[in-house]
Amino acid sequence: MMRKVSIVLAFCAIAAALGFWRVASQNSAPAAQVIVGSKVGDLPFTTLDGKAVSLYHFAGQHGTLLIFVATRCPVSNDYNQRMAELARDYTARGFAVIGVNANRNEPPEEVAQHAAEKGLGFTILKDLDDRVADLFGASVTPEAFLFDTSWTLRYHGRIDDSRNPANITTRDLRAALDAVAEGKPAPVAETKAFGCTIKRLPRS
């Protein structure tokens, strides 16, 4: 009897593990095809009211910043004020600042309402089929990608080094933006982003 119970438990554990792997594999980011130092082509997005737009439409005088964001991620929400302030500061300095929502479980109407409620005054676009997230290898929210005027990726990674504003010691993204504005390389071109996993479309 005990042997039968052990076999059943072992089977359940294997099944659970396989189920977890399947969910994880659906949400995991593929290897990035756009890396620091490489250029990105024009890419399709959808506005929150359903219109097709392209990446190159959002060319800033000094470059373009894309930040993958979410409505339901507590980490991304902890950065709402910082992202809004960053967008105001650097839009005034000639950058285009764009939020990208690639989560399949967050519809455009929810994204628009969330942006209005949280004071996110910058443009937010939907990556409906995860094409951009997959191309970039984006894995979490928030996660930043900074391009210069030639659409070369100059910085990829976190906004800063602490979810808690009181514990910030390094403002990596601001440092990169300042450098790119002056035509210089980012002091640190790549950091490890942290946050909630992007909820991708299931892959067959």
Contacts in CASP RR format, 6 or more apart in sequence:
PFRMAT RR
TARGET T0000
AUTHOR 0000-0000-0000
METHOD contacts of the structure
MODEL  1
MMRKVSIVLAFCAIAAALGFWRVASQNSAPAAQVIVGSKVGDLPFTTLDG
KAVSLYHFAGQHGTLLIFVATRCPVSNDYNQRMAELARDYTARGFAVIGV
NANRNEPPEEVAQHAAEKGLGFTILKDLDDRVADLFGASVTPEAFLFDTS
WTLRYHGRIDDSRNPANITTRDLRAALDAVAEGKPAPVAETKAFGCTIKR
LPRS
25 203 0 8 1.000
26 200 0 8 1.000
26 201 0 8 1.000
26 202 0 8 1.000
26 203 0 8 1.000
27 197 0 8 1.000
27 198 0 8 1.000
27 199 0 8 1.000
27 200 0 8 1.000
28 139 0 8 1.000
28 197 0 8 1.000
28 200 0 8 1.000
29 133 0 8 1.000
29 134 0 8 1.000
29 137 0 8 1.000
29 138 0 8 1.000
29 139 0 8 1.000
29 198 0 8 1.000
29 200 0 8 1.000
30 134 0 8 1.000
30 137 0 8 1.000
31 137 0 8 1.000
32 135 0 8 1.000
32 136 0 8 1.000
32 137 0 8 1.000
33 135 0 8 1.000
33 136 0 8 1.000
33 137 0 8 1.000
34 40 0 8 1.000
34 135 0 8 1.000
34 136 0 8 1.000
34 137 0 8 1.000
34 145 0 8 1.000
34 153 0 8 1.000
35 153 0 8 1.000
35 156 0 8 1.000
36 153 0 8 1.000
36 154 0 8 1.000
36 155 0 8 1.000
36 156 0 8 1.000
36 189 0 8 1.000
36 190 0 8 1.000
37 152 0 8 1.000
37 153 0 8 1.000
37 154 0 8 1.000
37 189 0 8 1.000
38 152 0 8 1.000
38 153 0 8 1.000
39 150 0 8 1.000
39 151 0 8 1.000
39 152 0 8 1.000
39 153 0 8 1.000
40 55 0 8 1.000
40 135 0 8 1.000
40 147 0 8 1.000
40 151 0 8 1.000
40 153 0 8 1.000
41 55 0 8 1.000
41 56 0 8 1.000
41 151 0 8 1.000
42 54 0 8 1.000
42 55 0 8 1.000
42 56 0 8 1.000
43 54 0 8 1.000
43 55 0 8 1.000
43 131 0 8 1.000
43 132 0 8 1.000
43 135 0 8 1.000
44 52 0 8 1.000
44 53 0 8 1.000
44 54 0 8 1.000
44 55 0 8 1.000
44 131 0 8 1.000
45 52 0 8 1.000
45 53 0 8 1.000
45 54 0 8 1.000
45 55 0 8 1.000
45 100 0 8 1.000
45 125 0 8 1.000
45 126 0 8 1.000
45 127 0 8 1.000
45 132 0 8 1.000
46 52 0 8 1.000
46 53 0 8 1.000
46 108 0 8 1.000
46 125 0 8 1.000
46 126 0 8 1.000
46 127 0 8 1.000
46 128 0 8 1.000
47 53 0 8 1.000
47 125 0 8 1.000
47 126 0 8 1.000
48 108 0 8 1.000
48 109 0 8 1.000
48 111 0 8 1.000
48 112 0 8 1.000
48 115 0 8 1.000
48 124 0 8 1.000
48 125 0 8 1.000
48 126 0 8 1.000
49 108 0 8 1.000
49 112 0 8 1.000
50 108 0 8 1.000
50 126 0 8 1.000
53 125 0 8 1.000
55 64 0 8 1.000
55 132 0 8 1.000
55 151 0 8 1.000
56 151 0 8 1.000
58 64 0 8 1.000
58 96 0 8 1.000
58 98 0 8 1.000
58 123 0 8 1.000
59 96 0 8 1.000
59 149 0 8 1.000
59 151 0 8 1.000
60 94 0 8 1.000
60 95 0 8 1.000
60 96 0 8 1.000
60 149 0 8 1.000
61 94 0 8 1.000
61 95 0 8 1.000
61 149 0 8 1.000
62 93 0 8 1.000
62 94 0 8 1.000
62 95 0 8 1.000
62 148 0 8 1.000
62 149 0 8 1.000
62 180 0 8 1.000
62 181 0 8 1.000
63 94 0 8 1.000
63 95 0 8 1.000
63 96 0 8 1.000
63 146 0 8 1.000
63 147 0 8 1.000
63 148 0 8 1.000
63 149 0 8 1.000
63 180 0 8 1.000
64 95 0 8 1.000
64 96 0 8 1.000
64 97 0 8 1.000
64 98 0 8 1.000
64 146 0 8 1.000
64 147 0 8 1.000
64 151 0 8 1.000
65 90 0 8 1.000
65 95 0 8 1.000
65 96 0 8 1.000
65 97 0 8 1.000
65 98 0 8 1.000
65 144 0 8 1.000
65 145 0 8 1.000
65 146 0 8 1.000
65 147 0 8 1.000
65 173 0 8 1.000
65 177 0 8 1.000
66 98 0 8 1.000
66 99 0 8 1.000
66 100 0 8 1.000
66 144 0 8 1.000
66 145 0 8 1.000
66 146 0 8 1.000
66 147 0 8 1.000
67 83 0 8 1.000
67 97 0 8 1.000
67 98 0 8 1.000
67 99 0 8 1.000
67 100 0 8 1.000
67 142 0 8 1.000
67 143 0 8 1.000
67 144 0 8 1.000
67 145 0 8 1.000
67 159 0 8 1.000
68 99 0 8 1.000
68 100 0 8 1.000
68 101 0 8 1.000
68 102 0 8 1.000
68 133 0 8 1.000
68 138 0 8 1.000
68 140 0 8 1.000
68 141 0 8 1.000
68 142 0 8 1.000
68 143 0 8 1.000
68 144 0 8 1.000
68 198 0 8 1.000
69 76 0 8 1.000
69 83 0 8 1.000
69 99 0 8 1.000
69 100 0 8 1.000
69 101 0 8 1.000
69 120 0 8 1.000
69 124 0 8 1.000
69 141 0 8 1.000
69 142 0 8 1.000
70 76 0 8 1.000
70 77 0 8 1.000
70 101 0 8 1.000
70 103 0 8 1.000
70 106 0 8 1.000
70 141 0 8 1.000
70 142 0 8 1.000
70 196 0 8 1.000
70 198 0 8 1.000
71 77 0 8 1.000
71 101 0 8 1.000
71 103 0 8 1.000
71 106 0 8 1.000
71 110 0 8 1.000
71 111 0 8 1.000
71 114 0 8 1.000
72 103 0 8 1.000
72 105 0 8 1.000
72 106 0 8 1.000
72 196 0 8 1.000
73 141 0 8 1.000
73 195 0 8 1.000
73 196 0 8 1.000
74 196 0 8 1.000
75 140 0 8 1.000
75 141 0 8 1.000
75 142 0 8 1.000
75 163 0 8 1.000
75 194 0 8 1.000
75 195 0 8 1.000
75 196 0 8 1.000
76 141 0 8 1.000
76 142 0 8 1.000
76 195 0 8 1.000
76 196 0 8 1.000
77 118 0 8 1.000
78 163 0 8 1.000
78 164 0 8 1.000
79 142 0 8 1.000
79 159 0 8 1.000
79 163 0 8 1.000
80 118 0 8 1.000
80 119 0 8 1.000
80 120 0 8 1.000
82 159 0 8 1.000
82 160 0 8 1.000
82 165 0 8 1.000
83 120 0 8 1.000
83 122 0 8 1.000
83 142 0 8 1.000
83 159 0 8 1.000
84 118 0 8 1.000
84 119 0 8 1.000
84 120 0 8 1.000
84 121 0 8 1.000
84 122 0 8 1.000
86 97 0 8 1.000
86 159 0 8 1.000
86 173 0 8 1.000
86 174 0 8 1.000
86 177 0 8 1.000
87 97 0 8 1.000
87 120 0 8 1.000
87 121 0 8 1.000
87 122 0 8 1.000
90 97 0 8 1.000
90 177 0 8 1.000
90 181 0 8 1.000
91 97 0 8 1.000
91 122 0 8 1.000
93 177 0 8 1.000
93 181 0 8 1.000
94 181 0 8 1.000
95 177 0 8 1.000
95 181 0 8 1.000
97 122 0 8 1.000
97 123 0 8 1.000
98 122 0 8 1.000
98 123 0 8 1.000
98 124 0 8 1.000
98 125 0 8 1.000
99 122 0 8 1.000
99 123 0 8 1.000
99 124 0 8 1.000
99 125 0 8 1.000
100 124 0 8 1.000
100 125 0 8 1.000
100 126 0 8 1.000
100 127 0 8 1.000
100 132 0 8 1.000
100 133 0 8 1.000
100 138 0 8 1.000
101 111 0 8 1.000
101 124 0 8 1.000
101 125 0 8 1.000
101 126 0 8 1.000
101 127 0 8 1.000
102 126 0 8 1.000
102 127 0 8 1.000
102 130 0 8 1.000
102 132 0 8 1.000
102 133 0 8 1.000
102 138 0 8 1.000
102 198 0 8 1.000
102 199 0 8 1.000
102 200 0 8 1.000
103 141 0 8 1.000
103 198 0 8 1.000
103 199 0 8 1.000
104 130 0 8 1.000
104 199 0 8 1.000
104 200 0 8 1.000
104 201 0 8 1.000
105 199 0 8 1.000
106 199 0 8 1.000
108 126 0 8 1.000
111 124 0 8 1.000
111 126 0 8 1.000
112 124 0 8 1.000
114 120 0 8 1.000
115 121 0 8 1.000
115 124 0 8 1.000
127 133 0 8 1.000
129 201 0 8 1.000
130 198 0 8 1.000
130 200 0 8 1.000
130 201 0 8 1.000
132 138 0 8 1.000
133 198 0 8 1.000
133 200 0 8 1.000
134 200 0 8 1.000
136 145 0 8 1.000
136 156 0 8 1.000
138 145 0 8 1.000
138 198 0 8 1.000
139 193 0 8 1.000
139 197 0 8 1.000
139 198 0 8 1.000
140 193 0 8 1.000
140 194 0 8 1.000
140 195 0 8 1.000
140 196 0 8 1.000
140 197 0 8 1.000
140 198 0 8 1.000
141 195 0 8 1.000
141 196 0 8 1.000
141 198 0 8 1.000
142 158 0 8 1.000
142 159 0 8 1.000
142 193 0 8 1.000
142 195 0 8 1.000
143 156 0 8 1.000
143 157 0 8 1.000
143 158 0 8 1.000
143 193 0 8 1.000
143 195 0 8 1.000
144 155 0 8 1.000
144 156 0 8 1.000
144 157 0 8 1.000
144 158 0 8 1.000
144 159 0 8 1.000
144 173 0 8 1.000
144 193 0 8 1.000
145 153 0 8 1.000
145 155 0 8 1.000
145 156 0 8 1.000
145 157 0 8 1.000
146 153 0 8 1.000
146 154 0 8 1.000
146 155 0 8 1.000
146 156 0 8 1.000
146 173 0 8 1.000
146 176 0 8 1.000
146 177 0 8 1.000
146 180 0 8 1.000
146 186 0 8 1.000
147 153 0 8 1.000
147 154 0 8 1.000
148 154 0 8 1.000
148 180 0 8 1.000
148 183 0 8 1.000
154 176 0 8 1.000
154 179 0 8 1.000
154 180 0 8 1.000
154 185 0 8 1.000
154 186 0 8 1.000
154 189 0 8 1.000
155 172 0 8 1.000
155 173 0 8 1.000
155 176 0 8 1.000
155 177 0 8 1.000
155 180 0 8 1.000
155 186 0 8 1.000
155 188 0 8 1.000
155 189 0 8 1.000
155 190 0 8 1.000
156 189 0 8 1.000
156 190 0 8 1.000
156 191 0 8 1.000
156 193 0 8 1.000
157 172 0 8 1.000
157 173 0 8 1.000
157 190 0 8 1.000
157 191 0 8 1.000
157 192 0 8 1.000
157 193 0 8 1.000
158 172 0 8 1.000
158 173 0 8 1.000
158 191 0 8 1.000
158 192 0 8 1.000
158 193 0 8 1.000
158 194 0 8 1.000
159 171 0 8 1.000
159 172 0 8 1.000
159 173 0 8 1.000
160 168 0 8 1.000
160 170 0 8 1.000
160 171 0 8 1.000
160 172 0 8 1.000
160 173 0 8 1.000
160 174 0 8 1.000
161 168 0 8 1.000
161 169 0 8 1.000
161 170 0 8 1.000
161 172 0 8 1.000
161 191 0 8 1.000
162 168 0 8 1.000
162 169 0 8 1.000
163 194 0 8 1.000
172 188 0 8 1.000
172 191 0 8 1.000
175 186 0 8 1.000
175 187 0 8 1.000
175 188 0 8 1.000
176 186 0 8 1.000
176 187 0 8 1.000
176 188 0 8 1.000
176 189 0 8 1.000
179 185 0 8 1.000
179 186 0 8 1.000
179 187 0 8 1.000
180 186 0 8 1.000
END
